[in-house]
Amino acid sequence: MLTITDFINILHCYYKSPMVQMYELESHKIETWRDVYLQYSNNFLISISPEASLFEAIYSLLRYKIHRLPVIDPESGNVLHILTHKRILKFLHIFVSKSFSYDRCYLKKEFCHVQIQIICFLKKTNMKRK
């Protein structure tokens, strides 16, 4: 599967300078891009197990700069679920907001303070789990 990131990597590979047009890209076929893709791609799949914590999932998404994280069953190797930023935010909105006792003024705080509080909350729940 060719993603937008793969296409950008291919453009970076053939880019020379702003003054030179990339005419050679017009003559390329997808199979020639596949060779470039295989040359520069990672050969490992970033995933987590169902037993991983929400904190580990968020950390993986941020660390590897990915938008989708498959949850893979370690026994069968089947994909059980695909985590995204949106799904995690929805989960935090539904379940974590019930844990916090806050009113509307909480929404006026700067994002960095809210982010720190959420990370602290996730670390606490991760510690309780162990």
C-alpha positions, 0 to 999 in steps of 0.5 A: 500500500502506498501512503502519503508519507511514502509518496513524500519520501519518493519526492524527496528522493528525486528532488534536486533543486527548486529550479530543476523540474522533475520530468523523470517522475512523469515516466515512472511507474508504480513498480519503480517506486516500489523499489525506492519504497523498499529501499527507504522503508522500515522493515518492522511493523509498529504495534502493541499487544492487547495487554499494553496500557493506554499510556504505552499506546499514546507513547508509541503513537507520539514516538514513532510519529504514526497515526494508526497503531494496530493492536495485535493478538500475540498468539494468533497474530491477528489485528484486533483493533486499530488505535488512532488519535481520535479514538484515544481522545474520544475515550479520554473524553468519555471516561477520564472526564468522569474521573476528573472533577472539573467545571467549565473553567478547566477548558480555559486552561492552557493546553500544556497544563492540561496535557501534563495533568492527563499524562500524570493521570495516565501514569497513576492509572498505569501504576495502579494496574501493575 
